[in-house]
Amino acid sequence: MTDLTAQERLRDAGLRPTRQRCALADLLYAHGHRHATAEMLYEECLVAGIPVSLATIYNTLHQFRDVGLLRDVSVGGTKTYFDTNISDHHHFYNESDGRLIDIPDGLIDVLGVPEAPDGKMITRVDVVVQVREKK
């Protein structure tokens, strides 16, 4: 993203820049694009001395997603990562260490996507390629 402050980023997205939202935005965007779970951010908040509950982190991440600041990536049906890179791209998921890694746009072609059900439109197609260390 650009060099916007957390307050500017939140205001531009239509969110009120509360103390907790700004603190979470600072953690998310301080070092470029990243993939984070709510639990990862909760641990970072504990280390940084930011008083926030895990429920508030989940709610805030969903608010950020809903206004287009993040996208969510589900892995294995049980884990959700929040990605600060909102461009169209796919991912490798490393089962060995739990890391999500971007696959640059254009390296995967998705063919044969069915028509959306009546009254619906396809908004995005996610491909998550699961990998692990060779034995």
ZADO-1210 file (C-alpha; in nm, 4 decimals, padded with zeros to 6 digits):
<atoms>
<atom x="00.0000" y="00.0000" z="00.0000" code="MET" pos="1"/>
<atom x="00.0986" y="00.3627" z="00.0004" code="THR" pos="2"/>
<atom x="00.2677" y="00.5533" z="00.2806" code="ASP" pos="3"/>
<atom x="-00.0626" y="00.6565" z="00.4365" code="LEU" pos="4"/>
<atom x="-00.0864" y="00.6759" z="00.8120" code="THR" pos="5"/>
<atom x="-00.3220" y="00.4350" z="00.9843" code="ALA" pos="6"/>
<atom x="-00.5673" y="00.7188" z="01.0478" code="GLN" pos="7"/>
<atom x="-00.5654" y="00.8248" z="00.6809" code="GLU" pos="8"/>
<atom x="-00.6035" y="00.4665" z="00.5588" code="ARG" pos="9"/>
<atom x="-00.9010" y="00.4069" z="00.7896" code="LEU" pos="10"/>
<atom x="-01.0704" y="00.7368" z="00.7077" code="ARG" pos="11"/>
<atom x="-01.0245" y="00.6794" z="00.3341" code="ASP" pos="12"/>
<atom x="-01.1963" y="00.3414" z="00.3769" code="ALA" pos="13"/>
<atom x="-01.4870" y="00.4986" z="00.5665" code="GLY" pos="14"/>
<atom x="-01.3901" y="00.3687" z="00.9112" code="LEU" pos="15"/>
<atom x="-01.3578" y="00.5793" z="01.2234" code="ARG" pos="16"/>
<atom x="-00.9914" y="00.5693" z="01.3315" code="PRO" pos="17"/>
<atom x="-01.0298" y="00.4439" z="01.6862" code="THR" pos="18"/>
<atom x="-00.7228" y="00.3790" z="01.8994" code="ARG" pos="19"/>
<atom x="-00.7546" y="00.0013" z="01.8592" code="GLN" pos="20"/>
<atom x="-00.8161" y="00.0151" z="01.4833" code="ARG" pos="21"/>
<atom x="-00.5138" y="00.2413" z="01.4384" code="CYS" pos="22"/>
<atom x="-00.2958" y="00.0136" z="01.6506" code="ALA" pos="23"/>
<atom x="-00.3992" y="-00.2929" z="01.4485" code="LEU" pos="24"/>
<atom x="-00.3536" y="-00.1096" z="01.1183" code="ALA" pos="25"/>
<atom x="-00.0051" y="-00.0054" z="01.2298" code="ASP" pos="26"/>
<atom x="00.0824" y="-00.3690" z="01.3067" code="LEU" pos="27"/>
<atom x="-00.0616" y="-00.4911" z="00.9766" code="LEU" pos="28"/>
<atom x="00.0900" y="-00.2332" z="00.7426" code="TYR" pos="29"/>
<atom x="00.4155" y="-00.1316" z="00.9132" code="ALA" pos="30"/>
<atom x="00.6394" y="-00.3603" z="00.7073" code="HIS" pos="31"/>
<atom x="00.4729" y="-00.3992" z="00.3680" code="GLY" pos="32"/>
<atom x="00.2500" y="-00.6838" z="00.2574" code="HIS" pos="33"/>
<atom x="00.1948" y="-00.9690" z="00.4964" code="ARG" pos="34"/>
<atom x="-00.0335" y="-01.2546" z="00.5893" code="HIS" pos="35"/>
<atom x="-00.1586" y="-01.2662" z="00.9470" code="ALA" pos="36"/>
<atom x="-00.4111" y="-01.4612" z="01.1487" code="THR" pos="37"/>
<atom x="-00.6092" y="-01.3049" z="01.4301" code="ALA" pos="38"/>
<atom x="-00.4083" y="-01.5148" z="01.6743" code="GLU" pos="39"/>
<atom x="-00.0793" y="-01.3875" z="01.5322" code="MET" pos="40"/>
<atom x="-00.1952" y="-01.0272" z="01.5729" code="LEU" pos="41"/>
<atom x="-00.3158" y="-01.0993" z="01.9260" code="TYR" pos="42"/>
<atom x="00.0340" y="-01.2240" z="02.0176" code="GLU" pos="43"/>
<atom x="00.1893" y="-00.9146" z="01.8579" code="GLU" pos="44"/>
<atom x="-00.0476" y="-00.6933" z="02.0576" code="CYS" pos="45"/>
<atom x="00.0527" y="-00.8675" z="02.3812" code="LEU" pos="46"/>
<atom x="00.4222" y="-00.8124" z="02.3059" code="VAL" pos="47"/>
<atom x="00.3604" y="-00.4478" z="02.2087" code="ALA" pos="48"/>
<atom x="00.1475" y="-00.3813" z="02.5179" code="GLY" pos="49"/>
<atom x="-00.1656" y="-00.3033" z="02.3161" code="ILE" pos="50"/>
<atom x="-00.4709" y="-00.3852" z="02.5286" code="PRO" pos="51"/>
<atom x="-00.7137" y="-00.5616" z="02.2953" code="VAL" pos="52"/>
<atom x="-00.9157" y="-00.8826" z="02.3087" code="SER" pos="53"/>
<atom x="-00.9005" y="-01.1578" z="02.0504" code="LEU" pos="54"/>
<atom x="-01.2706" y="-01.0970" z="01.9752" code="ALA" pos="55"/>
<atom x="-01.1974" y="-00.7301" z="01.8998" code="THR" pos="56"/>
<atom x="-00.9151" y="-00.8342" z="01.6678" code="ILE" pos="57"/>
<atom x="-01.1468" y="-01.0696" z="01.4783" code="TYR" pos="58"/>
<atom x="-01.4151" y="-00.8013" z="01.4520" code="ASN" pos="59"/>
<atom x="-01.1640" y="-00.5418" z="01.3336" code="THR" pos="60"/>
<atom x="-01.0092" y="-00.7731" z="01.0745" code="LEU" pos="61"/>
<atom x="-01.3548" y="-00.8471" z="00.9357" code="HIS" pos="62"/>
<atom x="-01.4317" y="-00.4730" z="00.9236" code="GLN" pos="63"/>
<atom x="-01.1037" y="-00.4102" z="00.7393" code="PHE" pos="64"/>
<atom x="-01.1897" y="-00.6902" z="00.4962" code="ARG" pos="65"/>
<atom x="-01.5417" y="-00.5612" z="00.4404" code="ASP" pos="66"/>
<atom x="-01.4159" y="-00.2148" z="00.3376" code="VAL" pos="67"/>
<atom x="-01.1431" y="-00.3560" z="00.1112" code="GLY" pos="68"/>
<atom x="-00.8338" y="-00.3019" z="00.3272" code="LEU" pos="69"/>
<atom x="-00.7672" y="-00.6760" z="00.3542" code="LEU" pos="70"/>
<atom x="-00.8663" y="-00.9979" z="00.1864" code="ARG" pos="71"/>
<atom x="-00.9118" y="-01.3247" z="00.3672" code="ASP" pos="72"/>
<atom x="-00.7571" y="-01.6529" z="00.2591" code="VAL" pos="73"/>
<atom x="-00.8942" y="-01.9761" z="00.4048" code="SER" pos="74"/>
<atom x="-00.6552" y="-02.2663" z="00.4407" code="VAL" pos="75"/>
<atom x="-00.7660" y="-02.6204" z="00.5084" code="GLY" pos="76"/>
<atom x="-01.1141" y="-02.5096" z="00.6084" code="GLY" pos="77"/>
<atom x="-01.0008" y="-02.4203" z="00.9612" code="THR" pos="78"/>
<atom x="-00.7473" y="-02.1380" z="00.9395" code="LYS" pos="79"/>
<atom x="-00.8018" y="-01.7909" z="00.7968" code="THR" pos="80"/>
<atom x="-00.5207" y="-01.5562" z="00.7063" code="TYR" pos="81"/>
<atom x="-00.5764" y="-01.1882" z="00.6381" code="PHE" pos="82"/>
<atom x="-00.3699" y="-01.0582" z="00.3484" code="ASP" pos="83"/>
<atom x="-00.2700" y="-00.6923" z="00.3177" code="THR" pos="84"/>
<atom x="-00.2050" y="-00.7475" z="-00.0543" code="ASN" pos="85"/>
<atom x="-00.5544" y="-00.7069" z="-00.1968" code="ILE" pos="86"/>
<atom x="-00.4516" y="-00.7526" z="-00.5613" code="SER" pos="87"/>
<atom x="-00.5544" y="-01.0667" z="-00.7506" code="ASP" pos="88"/>
<atom x="-00.3016" y="-01.3368" z="-00.6690" code="HIS" pos="89"/>
<atom x="-00.2820" y="-01.6919" z="-00.5393" code="HIS" pos="90"/>
<atom x="-00.0868" y="-01.8571" z="-00.2578" code="HIS" pos="91"/>
<atom x="00.1362" y="-02.1405" z="-00.1486" code="PHE" pos="92"/>
<atom x="00.0524" y="-02.2694" z="00.1986" code="TYR" pos="93"/>
<atom x="00.3470" y="-02.4369" z="00.3675" code="ASN" pos="94"/>
<atom x="00.1981" y="-02.7128" z="00.5837" code="GLU" pos="95"/>
<atom x="00.5341" y="-02.7587" z="00.7579" code="SER" pos="96"/>
<atom x="00.5529" y="-02.4128" z="00.9139" code="ASP" pos="97"/>
<atom x="00.2075" y="-02.2604" z="00.8559" code="GLY" pos="98"/>
<atom x="00.3348" y="-01.9815" z="00.6300" code="ARG" pos="99"/>
<atom x="00.1294" y="-01.8401" z="00.3459" code="LEU" pos="100"/>
<atom x="00.3392" y="-01.7218" z="00.0487" code="ILE" pos="101"/>
<atom x="00.2219" y="-01.5139" z="-00.2475" code="ASP" pos="102"/>
<atom x="00.2302" y="-01.6632" z="-00.5954" code="ILE" pos="103"/>
<atom x="00.2823" y="-01.3745" z="-00.8375" code="PRO" pos="104"/>
<atom x="-00.0135" y="-01.2891" z="-01.0592" code="ASP" pos="105"/>
<atom x="-00.0099" y="-01.4572" z="-01.3985" code="GLY" pos="106"/>
<atom x="00.1615" y="-01.7822" z="-01.2986" code="LEU" pos="107"/>
<atom x="-00.1635" y="-01.9785" z="-01.2598" code="ILE" pos="108"/>
<atom x="-00.4404" y="-02.0043" z="-01.5170" code="ASP" pos="109"/>
<atom x="-00.7775" y="-02.1117" z="-01.3820" code="VAL" pos="110"/>
<atom x="-00.9839" y="-02.2747" z="-01.6567" code="LEU" pos="111"/>
<atom x="-01.3359" y="-02.4087" z="-01.6543" code="GLY" pos="112"/>
<atom x="-01.4836" y="-02.1875" z="-01.3844" code="VAL" pos="113"/>
<atom x="-01.8591" y="-02.2566" z="-01.3892" code="PRO" pos="114"/>
<atom x="-02.1230" y="-01.9904" z="-01.4326" code="GLU" pos="115"/>
<atom x="-02.2306" y="-01.8305" z="-01.1064" code="ALA" pos="116"/>
<atom x="-02.5737" y="-01.9337" z="-00.9732" code="PRO" pos="117"/>
<atom x="-02.8707" y="-01.7195" z="-01.0765" code="ASP" pos="118"/>
<atom x="-02.8545" y="-01.3753" z="-00.9220" code="GLY" pos="119"/>
<atom x="-02.4896" y="-01.4145" z="-00.8216" code="LYS" pos="120"/>
<atom x="-02.1583" y="-01.3016" z="-00.9674" code="MET" pos="121"/>
<atom x="-01.8105" y="-01.4418" z="-00.9212" code="ILE" pos="122"/>
<atom x="-01.5974" y="-01.1921" z="-00.7297" code="THR" pos="123"/>
<atom x="-01.2716" y="-01.3845" z="-00.7118" code="ARG" pos="124"/>
<atom x="-01.1160" y="-01.7266" z="-00.7535" code="VAL" pos="125"/>
<atom x="-00.8577" y="-01.8298" z="-00.4939" code="ASP" pos="126"/>
<atom x="-00.6035" y="-02.1022" z="-00.5504" code="VAL" pos="127"/>
<atom x="-00.4072" y="-02.2232" z="-00.2485" code="VAL" pos="128"/>
<atom x="-00.1335" y="-02.4704" z="-00.3369" code="VAL" pos="129"/>
<atom x="-00.0396" y="-02.6704" z="-00.0268" code="GLN" pos="130"/>
<atom x="00.3251" y="-02.7693" z="00.0073" code="VAL" pos="131"/>
<atom x="00.5466" y="-02.9291" z="00.2726" code="ARG" pos="132"/>
<atom x="00.9123" y="-03.0134" z="00.3190" code="GLU" pos="133"/>
<atom x="01.0393" y="-03.3120" z="00.1224" code="LYS" pos="134"/>
<atom x="01.1321" y="-03.6114" z="00.3372" code="LYS" pos="135"/>
</atoms>
